[in-house]
Amino acid sequence: MQCDACGKDTVIQIRMEISGEQVTFQRCGFCEAKSWDVADSGELSLEGVLDLVRTTG
Ligand SMILES: [Zn+2]
């Protein structure tokens, strides 16, 4: 998939489950832009993901 920031096709996706939420972490190997996607709630801020992690303990 393409990077939203630089348009390069160098985005890697890492899927994980946090607090029962399917979360996809995307990182561009070229410009290092990062984003998170959550299956239910669409795009999530890094703060939101960290909140989920904290909830999990
Ligand atoms: Zn990029």
N, CA, C, O and the ligand as a Tripos MOL2 file, in Angstrom:
@<TRIPOS>MOLECULE
protein
  229   227    58     0     0
PROTEIN
NO_CHARGES

@<TRIPOS>ATOM
      1 N           0.8400   -1.1990    0.0000 N.3       1 MET1
      2 CA          0.0000    0.0000    0.0000 C.3       1 MET1
      3 C           0.8790    1.2540    0.0000 C.2       1 MET1
      4 O           2.0600    1.1980    0.3430 O.2       1 MET1
      5 N           0.2900    2.3720   -0.3850 N.am      2 GLN2
      6 CA          1.0460    3.6010   -0.5230 C.3       2 GLN2
      7 C           0.9920    4.4390    0.7460 C.2       2 GLN2
      8 O           0.0210    4.4110    1.5010 O.2       2 GLN2
      9 N           2.0630    5.1780    0.9480 N.am      3 CYS3
     10 CA          2.1360    6.1020    2.0740 C.3       3 CYS3
     11 C           1.3110    7.3530    1.7680 C.2       3 CYS3
     12 O           1.4190    7.9240    0.6820 O.2       3 CYS3
     13 N           0.4910    7.7740    2.7270 N.am      4 ASP4
     14 CA         -0.2940    8.9970    2.5470 C.3       4 ASP4
     15 C           0.6150   10.2230    2.5030 C.2       4 ASP4
     16 O           0.3010   11.2140    1.8430 O.2       4 ASP4
     17 N           1.7190   10.1510    3.1950 N.am      5 ALA5
     18 CA          2.5720   11.3240    3.3430 C.3       5 ALA5
     19 C           3.4770   11.5340    2.1310 C.2       5 ALA5
     20 O           3.5830   12.6550    1.6340 O.2       5 ALA5
     21 N           4.1300   10.4810    1.6480 N.am      6 CYS6
     22 CA          5.1330   10.6530    0.5970 C.3       6 CYS6
     23 C           4.7730    9.9180   -0.6960 C.2       6 CYS6
     24 O           5.4340   10.1150   -1.7160 O.2       6 CYS6
     25 N           3.7360    9.0750   -0.6710 N.am      7 GLY7
     26 CA          3.2940    8.4030   -1.8870 C.3       7 GLY7
     27 C           4.1250    7.1980   -2.2860 C.2       7 GLY7
     28 O           3.8240    6.5660   -3.2990 O.2       7 GLY7
     29 N           5.1600    6.8580   -1.5310 N.am      8 LYS8
     30 CA          5.9770    5.6830   -1.8270 C.3       8 LYS8
     31 C           5.2430    4.4080   -1.4190 C.2       8 LYS8
     32 O           4.3990    4.4040   -0.5230 O.2       8 LYS8
     33 N           5.5950    3.3400   -2.1030 N.am      9 ASP9
     34 CA          4.9460    2.0620   -1.8220 C.3       9 ASP9
     35 C           5.8070    1.2530   -0.8560 C.2       9 ASP9
     36 O           6.1800    0.1120   -1.1260 O.2       9 ASP9
     37 N           6.1050    1.8730    0.2610 N.am     10 THR10
     38 CA          7.0440    1.2610    1.2060 C.3      10 THR10
     39 C           6.4330    1.1190    2.5940 C.2      10 THR10
     40 O           7.1400    1.0630    3.6000 O.2      10 THR10
     41 N           5.0930    1.0610    2.6270 N.am     11 VAL11
     42 CA          4.4090    0.9960    3.9260 C.3      11 VAL11
     43 C           4.3080   -0.4540    4.3820 C.2      11 VAL11
     44 O           3.8520   -1.3260    3.6410 O.2      11 VAL11
     45 N           4.7360   -0.6900    5.5990 N.am     12 ILE12
     46 CA          4.5420   -2.0080    6.1940 C.3      12 ILE12
     47 C           3.3890   -1.9350    7.1880 C.2      12 ILE12
     48 O           3.1650   -0.9090    7.8300 O.2      12 ILE12
     49 N           2.6630   -3.0440    7.3010 N.am     13 GLN13
     50 CA          1.5430   -3.1200    8.2330 C.3      13 GLN13
     51 C           1.8040   -4.2060    9.2500 C.2      13 GLN13
     52 O           2.2260   -5.3100    8.9060 O.2      13 GLN13
     53 N           1.5540   -3.8900   10.4790 N.am     14 ILE14
     54 CA          1.6920   -4.8650   11.5580 C.3      14 ILE14
     55 C           0.3560   -4.9520   12.2740 C.2      14 ILE14
     56 O          -0.1380   -3.9570   12.8060 O.2      14 ILE14
     57 N          -0.2250   -6.1410   12.2870 N.am     15 ARG15
     58 CA         -1.5150   -6.3090   12.9530 C.3      15 ARG15
     59 C          -1.3180   -6.8560   14.3420 C.2      15 ARG15
     60 O          -0.5070   -7.7550   14.5650 O.2      15 ARG15
     61 N          -2.0590   -6.3100   15.2630 N.am     16 MET16
     62 CA         -1.9960   -6.8010   16.6340 C.3      16 MET16
     63 C          -3.3580   -6.6070   17.2800 C.2      16 MET16
     64 O          -4.2370   -5.9360   16.7390 O.2      16 MET16
     65 N          -3.5080   -7.2100   18.4460 N.am     17 GLU17
     66 CA         -4.7530   -7.0740   19.1670 C.3      17 GLU17
     67 C          -4.4700   -6.4270   20.5060 C.2      17 GLU17
     68 O          -3.6510   -6.9120   21.2870 O.2      17 GLU17
     69 N          -5.1620   -5.3180   20.7640 N.am     18 ILE18
     70 CA         -4.9770   -4.5830   22.0050 C.3      18 ILE18
     71 C          -6.3340   -4.4290   22.6590 C.2      18 ILE18
     72 O          -7.2550   -3.8660   22.0670 O.2      18 ILE18
     73 N          -6.4610   -4.9250   23.8720 N.am     19 SER19
     74 CA         -7.7400   -4.8610   24.5910 C.3      19 SER19
     75 C          -8.8930   -5.3970   23.7560 C.2      19 SER19
     76 O         -10.0010   -4.8630   23.8040 O.2      19 SER19
     77 N          -8.6350   -6.4430   22.9960 N.am     20 GLY20
     78 CA         -9.6880   -7.0410   22.1960 C.3      20 GLY20
     79 C          -9.9700   -6.3080   20.8890 C.2      20 GLY20
     80 O         -10.8140   -6.7440   20.1060 O.2      20 GLY20
     81 N          -9.2730   -5.2010   20.6480 N.am     21 GLU21
     82 CA         -9.4460   -4.4500   19.4070 C.3      21 GLU21
     83 C          -8.3890   -4.8990   18.4010 C.2      21 GLU21
     84 O          -7.2090   -5.0210   18.7270 O.2      21 GLU21
     85 N          -8.8440   -5.1430   17.1700 N.am     22 GLN22
     86 CA         -7.8930   -5.4280   16.1030 C.3      22 GLN22
     87 C          -7.2700   -4.1140   15.6530 C.2      22 GLN22
     88 O          -7.9540   -3.2570   15.0940 O.2      22 GLN22
     89 N          -5.9870   -3.9560   15.8930 N.am     23 VAL23
     90 CA         -5.2930   -2.7110   15.5890 C.3      23 VAL23
     91 C          -4.2450   -2.9750   14.5150 C.2      23 VAL23
     92 O          -3.4870   -3.9410   14.5950 O.2      23 VAL23
     93 N          -4.2140   -2.1160   13.5230 N.am     24 THR24
     94 CA         -3.1910   -2.2120   12.4900 C.3      24 THR24
     95 C          -2.2750   -1.0090   12.5940 C.2      24 THR24
     96 O          -2.7180    0.1380   12.5330 O.2      24 THR24
     97 N          -0.9970   -1.2880   12.7500 N.am     25 PHE25
     98 CA          0.0170   -0.2540   12.8020 C.3      25 PHE25
     99 C           0.6860   -0.1840   11.4350 C.2      25 PHE25
    100 O           1.1250   -1.1960   10.8880 O.2      25 PHE25
    101 N           0.7540    1.0260   10.8980 N.am     26 GLN26
    102 CA          1.3430    1.2100    9.5750 C.3      26 GLN26
    103 C           2.5240    2.1600    9.6880 C.2      26 GLN26
    104 O           2.4570    3.2010   10.3410 O.2      26 GLN26
    105 N           3.6040    1.7660    9.0310 N.am     27 ARG27
    106 CA          4.7900    2.6000    9.0950 C.3      27 ARG27
    107 C           5.4440    2.6220    7.7290 C.2      27 ARG27
    108 O           5.6300    1.5810    7.0990 O.2      27 ARG27
    109 N           5.7920    3.8210    7.2740 N.am     28 CYS28
    110 CA          6.4440    3.9900    5.9830 C.3      28 CYS28
    111 C           7.9510    3.8380    6.1440 C.2      28 CYS28
    112 O           8.5660    4.4910    6.9870 O.2      28 CYS28
    113 N           8.5340    2.9700    5.3260 N.am     29 GLY29
    114 CA          9.9690    2.7520    5.3940 C.3      29 GLY29
    115 C          10.7740    3.8790    4.7780 C.2      29 GLY29
    116 O          11.9910    3.9460    4.9550 O.2      29 GLY29
    117 N          10.1060    4.7620    4.0580 N.am     30 PHE30
    118 CA         10.8120    5.8570    3.3830 C.3      30 PHE30
    119 C          10.8440    7.1100    4.2420 C.2      30 PHE30
    120 O          11.9130    7.6430    4.5410 O.2      30 PHE30
    121 N           9.6590    7.5800    4.6380 N.am     31 CYS31
    122 CA          9.5920    8.8340    5.4010 C.3      31 CYS31
    123 C           9.2630    8.5980    6.8700 C.2      31 CYS31
    124 O           9.2400    9.5380    7.6660 O.2      31 CYS31
    125 N           9.0070    7.3330    7.2280 N.am     32 GLU32
    126 CA          8.7510    6.9400    8.6080 C.3      32 GLU32
    127 C           7.4570    7.5180    9.1630 C.2      32 GLU32
    128 O           7.2930    7.6100   10.3800 O.2      32 GLU32
    129 N           6.5400    7.9060    8.2880 N.am     33 ALA33
    130 CA          5.2090    8.2910    8.7540 C.3      33 ALA33
    131 C           4.5550    7.0800    9.4020 C.2      33 ALA33
    132 O           4.6880    5.9580    8.9140 O.2      33 ALA33
    133 N           3.8520    7.3100   10.4980 N.am     34 LYS34
    134 CA          3.2090    6.2190   11.2340 C.3      34 LYS34
    135 C           1.7310    6.5170   11.3890 C.2      34 LYS34
    136 O           1.3290    7.6710   11.5340 O.2      34 LYS34
    137 N           0.9350    5.4760   11.3560 N.am     35 SER35
    138 CA         -0.4880    5.6410   11.6640 C.3      35 SER35
    139 C          -1.0320    4.3500   12.2420 C.2      35 SER35
    140 O          -0.4430    3.2790   12.0910 O.2      35 SER35
    141 N          -2.1540    4.4760   12.8980 N.am     36 TRP36
    142 CA         -2.8260    3.3390   13.5120 C.3      36 TRP36
    143 C          -4.2390    3.2620   12.9700 C.2      36 TRP36
    144 O          -4.8970    4.2850   12.7810 O.2      36 TRP36
    145 N          -4.6910    2.0790   12.7270 N.am     37 ASP37
    146 CA         -6.0800    1.8930   12.3530 C.3      37 ASP37
    147 C          -6.7070    0.8690   13.2880 C.2      37 ASP37
    148 O          -6.1090   -0.1610   13.5990 O.2      37 ASP37
    149 N          -7.9130    1.1710   13.7250 N.am     38 VAL38
    150 CA         -8.6630    0.2370   14.5510 C.3      38 VAL38
    151 C          -9.8950   -0.1910   13.7740 C.2      38 VAL38
    152 O         -10.5860    0.6330   13.1760 O.2      38 VAL38
    153 N         -10.1590   -1.4820   13.7900 N.am     39 ALA39
    154 CA        -11.2250   -2.0440   12.9590 C.3      39 ALA39
    155 C         -12.5530   -1.3220   13.1660 C.2      39 ALA39
    156 O         -13.2380   -0.9970   12.1960 O.2      39 ALA39
    157 N         -12.9210   -1.0700   14.4130 N.am     40 ASP40
    158 CA        -14.2370   -0.5020   14.6930 C.3      40 ASP40
    159 C         -14.2910    1.0040   14.4920 C.2      40 ASP40
    160 O         -15.2310    1.5200   13.8890 O.2      40 ASP40
    161 N         -13.2880    1.7050   14.9930 N.am     41 SER41
    162 CA        -13.4080    3.1520   15.1470 C.3      41 SER41
    163 C         -12.5850    3.9320   14.1290 C.2      41 SER41
    164 O         -12.3880    5.1370   14.2840 O.2      41 SER41
    165 N         -12.1010    3.2480   13.0810 N.am     42 GLY42
    166 CA        -11.3360    3.9730   12.0830 C.3      42 GLY42
    167 C          -9.9710    4.3670   12.5930 C.2      42 GLY42
    168 O          -9.3680    3.6580   13.3990 O.2      42 GLY42
    169 N          -9.4890    5.4930   12.1240 N.am     43 GLU43
    170 CA         -8.1380    5.8950   12.4920 C.3      43 GLU43
    171 C          -8.0880    6.3570   13.9430 C.2      43 GLU43
    172 O          -8.9950    7.0250   14.4400 O.2      43 GLU43
    173 N          -7.0330    5.9900   14.5820 N.am     44 LEU44
    174 CA         -6.8890    6.2750   16.0060 C.3      44 LEU44
    175 C          -5.5650    6.9980   16.2270 C.2      44 LEU44
    176 O          -4.5600    6.6960   15.5830 O.2      44 LEU44
    177 N          -5.5830    7.9330   17.1280 N.am     45 SER45
    178 CA         -4.3560    8.6460   17.4380 C.3      45 SER45
    179 C          -3.4300    7.7410   18.2460 C.2      45 SER45
    180 O          -3.8640    6.7570   18.8470 O.2      45 SER45
    181 N          -2.1610    8.0920   18.2480 N.am     46 LEU46
    182 CA         -1.2050    7.3300   19.0500 C.3      46 LEU46
    183 C          -1.6070    7.3670   20.5220 C.2      46 LEU46
    184 O          -1.4570    6.3800   21.2410 O.2      46 LEU46
    185 N          -2.1210    8.5200   20.9610 N.am     47 GLU47
    186 CA         -2.5660    8.6210   22.3500 C.3      47 GLU47
    187 C          -3.6700    7.6030   22.6420 C.2      47 GLU47
    188 O          -3.6960    6.9730   23.6990 O.2      47 GLU47
    189 N          -4.5710    7.4620   21.6840 N.am     48 GLY48
    190 CA         -5.6610    6.5090   21.8500 C.3      48 GLY48
    191 C          -5.1600    5.0890   21.9840 C.2      48 GLY48
    192 O          -5.6610    4.3190   22.8030 O.2      48 GLY48
    193 N          -4.1640    4.7400   21.1720 N.am     49 VAL49
    194 CA         -3.5870    3.4040   21.2460 C.3      49 VAL49
    195 C          -2.8980    3.2080   22.5850 C.2      49 VAL49
    196 O          -3.0200    2.1550   23.2120 O.2      49 VAL49
    197 N          -2.1810    4.2210   23.0120 N.am     50 LEU50
    198 CA         -1.4890    4.1050   24.2970 C.3      50 LEU50
    199 C          -2.4990    3.9400   25.4330 C.2      50 LEU50
    200 O          -2.2360    3.2300   26.4040 O.2      50 LEU50
    201 N          -3.6580    4.5990   25.3100 N.am     51 ASP51
    202 CA         -4.7070    4.4130   26.3090 C.3      51 ASP51
    203 C          -5.1630    2.9640   26.3540 C.2      51 ASP51
    204 O          -5.3640    2.4000   27.4290 O.2      51 ASP51
    205 N          -5.3260    2.3590   25.1690 N.am     52 LEU52
    206 CA         -5.7270    0.9580   25.1070 C.3      52 LEU52
    207 C          -4.6780    0.0870   25.7830 C.2      52 LEU52
    208 O          -5.0110   -0.8260   26.5380 O.2      52 LEU52
    209 N          -3.4130    0.3720   25.5090 N.am     53 VAL53
    210 CA         -2.3300   -0.4170   26.0970 C.3      53 VAL53
    211 C          -2.3500   -0.2940   27.6130 C.2      53 VAL53
    212 O          -2.1650   -1.2700   28.3400 O.2      53 VAL53
    213 N          -2.5790    0.9380   28.0710 N.am     54 ARG54
    214 CA         -2.6240    1.1650   29.5160 C.3      54 ARG54
    215 C          -3.7860    0.4090   30.1590 C.2      54 ARG54
    216 O          -3.6530   -0.1470   31.2490 O.2      54 ARG54
    217 N          -4.9200    0.3980   29.4700 N.am     55 THR55
    218 CA         -6.0930   -0.3060   29.9780 C.3      55 THR55
    219 C          -5.8020   -1.8000   30.1480 C.2      55 THR55
    220 O          -6.2240   -2.4410   31.1100 O.2      55 THR55
    221 N          -5.0570   -2.3240   29.1630 N.am     56 THR56
    222 CA         -4.7150   -3.7330   29.1970 C.3      56 THR56
    223 C          -3.7810   -4.0530   30.3480 C.2      56 THR56
    224 O          -3.8350   -5.1420   30.9180 O.2      56 THR56
    225 N          -2.9280   -3.1050   30.6860 N.am     57 GLY57
    226 CA         -1.9490   -3.3190   31.7490 C.3      57 GLY57
    227 C          -0.7040   -3.8970   31.1420 C.2      57 GLY57
    228 O           0.2650   -4.1610   31.8540 O.2      57 GLY57
    229 ZN          6.1110    7.8200    3.4720 Zn       58 ZN58
@<TRIPOS>BOND
     1     1     2 1
     2     2     3 1
     3     3     4 2
     4     3     5 am
     5     5     6 1
     6     6     7 1
     7     7     8 2
     8     7     9 am
     9     9    10 1
    10    10    11 1
    11    11    12 2
    12    11    13 am
    13    13    14 1
    14    14    15 1
    15    15    16 2
    16    15    17 am
    17    17    18 1
    18    18    19 1
    19    19    20 2
    20    19    21 am
    21    21    22 1
    22    22    23 1
    23    23    24 2
    24    23    25 am
    25    25    26 1
    26    26    27 1
    27    27    28 2
    28    27    29 am
    29    29    30 1
    30    30    31 1
    31    31    32 2
    32    31    33 am
    33    33    34 1
    34    34    35 1
    35    35    36 2
    36    35    37 am
    37    37    38 1
    38    38    39 1
    39    39    40 2
    40    39    41 am
    41    41    42 1
    42    42    43 1
    43    43    44 2
    44    43    45 am
    45    45    46 1
    46    46    47 1
    47    47    48 2
    48    47    49 am
    49    49    50 1
    50    50    51 1
    51    51    52 2
    52    51    53 am
    53    53    54 1
    54    54    55 1
    55    55    56 2
    56    55    57 am
    57    57    58 1
    58    58    59 1
    59    59    60 2
    60    59    61 am
    61    61    62 1
    62    62    63 1
    63    63    64 2
    64    63    65 am
    65    65    66 1
    66    66    67 1
    67    67    68 2
    68    67    69 am
    69    69    70 1
    70    70    71 1
    71    71    72 2
    72    71    73 am
    73    73    74 1
    74    74    75 1
    75    75    76 2
    76    75    77 am
    77    77    78 1
    78    78    79 1
    79    79    80 2
    80    79    81 am
    81    81    82 1
    82    82    83 1
    83    83    84 2
    84    83    85 am
    85    85    86 1
    86    86    87 1
    87    87    88 2
    88    87    89 am
    89    89    90 1
    90    90    91 1
    91    91    92 2
    92    91    93 am
    93    93    94 1
    94    94    95 1
    95    95    96 2
    96    95    97 am
    97    97    98 1
    98    98    99 1
    99    99   100 2
   100    99   101 am
   101   101   102 1
   102   102   103 1
   103   103   104 2
   104   103   105 am
   105   105   106 1
   106   106   107 1
   107   107   108 2
   108   107   109 am
   109   109   110 1
   110   110   111 1
   111   111   112 2
   112   111   113 am
   113   113   114 1
   114   114   115 1
   115   115   116 2
   116   115   117 am
   117   117   118 1
   118   118   119 1
   119   119   120 2
   120   119   121 am
   121   121   122 1
   122   122   123 1
   123   123   124 2
   124   123   125 am
   125   125   126 1
   126   126   127 1
   127   127   128 2
   128   127   129 am
   129   129   130 1
   130   130   131 1
   131   131   132 2
   132   131   133 am
   133   133   134 1
   134   134   135 1
   135   135   136 2
   136   135   137 am
   137   137   138 1
   138   138   139 1
   139   139   140 2
   140   139   141 am
   141   141   142 1
   142   142   143 1
   143   143   144 2
   144   143   145 am
   145   145   146 1
   146   146   147 1
   147   147   148 2
   148   147   149 am
   149   149   150 1
   150   150   151 1
   151   151   152 2
   152   151   153 am
   153   153   154 1
   154   154   155 1
   155   155   156 2
   156   155   157 am
   157   157   158 1
   158   158   159 1
   159   159   160 2
   160   159   161 am
   161   161   162 1
   162   162   163 1
   163   163   164 2
   164   163   165 am
   165   165   166 1
   166   166   167 1
   167   167   168 2
   168   167   169 am
   169   169   170 1
   170   170   171 1
   171   171   172 2
   172   171   173 am
   173   173   174 1
   174   174   175 1
   175   175   176 2
   176   175   177 am
   177   177   178 1
   178   178   179 1
   179   179   180 2
   180   179   181 am
   181   181   182 1
   182   182   183 1
   183   183   184 2
   184   183   185 am
   185   185   186 1
   186   186   187 1
   187   187   188 2
   188   187   189 am
   189   189   190 1
   190   190   191 1
   191   191   192 2
   192   191   193 am
   193   193   194 1
   194   194   195 1
   195   195   196 2
   196   195   197 am
   197   197   198 1
   198   198   199 1
   199   199   200 2
   200   199   201 am
   201   201   202 1
   202   202   203 1
   203   203   204 2
   204   203   205 am
   205   205   206 1
   206   206   207 1
   207   207   208 2
   208   207   209 am
   209   209   210 1
   210   210   211 1
   211   211   212 2
   212   211   213 am
   213   213   214 1
   214   214   215 1
   215   215   216 2
   216   215   217 am
   217   217   218 1
   218   218   219 1
   219   219   220 2
   220   219   221 am
   221   221   222 1
   222   222   223 1
   223   223   224 2
   224   223   225 am
   225   225   226 1
   226   226   227 1
   227   227   228 2
@<TRIPOS>SUBSTRUCTURE
     1 MET1         2 RESIDUE 1 A MET
     2 GLN2         6 RESIDUE 1 A GLN
     3 CYS3        10 RESIDUE 1 A CYS
     4 ASP4        14 RESIDUE 1 A ASP
     5 ALA5        18 RESIDUE 1 A ALA
     6 CYS6        22 RESIDUE 1 A CYS
     7 GLY7        26 RESIDUE 1 A GLY
     8 LYS8        30 RESIDUE 1 A LYS
     9 ASP9        34 RESIDUE 1 A ASP
    10 THR10       38 RESIDUE 1 A THR
    11 VAL11       42 RESIDUE 1 A VAL
    12 ILE12       46 RESIDUE 1 A ILE
    13 GLN13       50 RESIDUE 1 A GLN
    14 ILE14       54 RESIDUE 1 A ILE
    15 ARG15       58 RESIDUE 1 A ARG
    16 MET16       62 RESIDUE 1 A MET
    17 GLU17       66 RESIDUE 1 A GLU
    18 ILE18       70 RESIDUE 1 A ILE
    19 SER19       74 RESIDUE 1 A SER
    20 GLY20       78 RESIDUE 1 A GLY
    21 GLU21       82 RESIDUE 1 A GLU
    22 GLN22       86 RESIDUE 1 A GLN
    23 VAL23       90 RESIDUE 1 A VAL
    24 THR24       94 RESIDUE 1 A THR
    25 PHE25       98 RESIDUE 1 A PHE
    26 GLN26      102 RESIDUE 1 A GLN
    27 ARG27      106 RESIDUE 1 A ARG
    28 CYS28      110 RESIDUE 1 A CYS
    29 GLY29      114 RESIDUE 1 A GLY
    30 PHE30      118 RESIDUE 1 A PHE
    31 CYS31      122 RESIDUE 1 A CYS
    32 GLU32      126 RESIDUE 1 A GLU
    33 ALA33      130 RESIDUE 1 A ALA
    34 LYS34      134 RESIDUE 1 A LYS
    35 SER35      138 RESIDUE 1 A SER
    36 TRP36      142 RESIDUE 1 A TRP
    37 ASP37      146 RESIDUE 1 A ASP
    38 VAL38      150 RESIDUE 1 A VAL
    39 ALA39      154 RESIDUE 1 A ALA
    40 ASP40      158 RESIDUE 1 A ASP
    41 SER41      162 RESIDUE 1 A SER
    42 GLY42      166 RESIDUE 1 A GLY
    43 GLU43      170 RESIDUE 1 A GLU
    44 LEU44      174 RESIDUE 1 A LEU
    45 SER45      178 RESIDUE 1 A SER
    46 LEU46      182 RESIDUE 1 A LEU
    47 GLU47      186 RESIDUE 1 A GLU
    48 GLY48      190 RESIDUE 1 A GLY
    49 VAL49      194 RESIDUE 1 A VAL
    50 LEU50      198 RESIDUE 1 A LEU
    51 ASP51      202 RESIDUE 1 A ASP
    52 LEU52      206 RESIDUE 1 A LEU
    53 VAL53      210 RESIDUE 1 A VAL
    54 ARG54      214 RESIDUE 1 A ARG
    55 THR55      218 RESIDUE 1 A THR
    56 THR56      222 RESIDUE 1 A THR
    57 GLY57      226 RESIDUE 1 A GLY
    58 ZN58       229 GROUP 0 **** ****
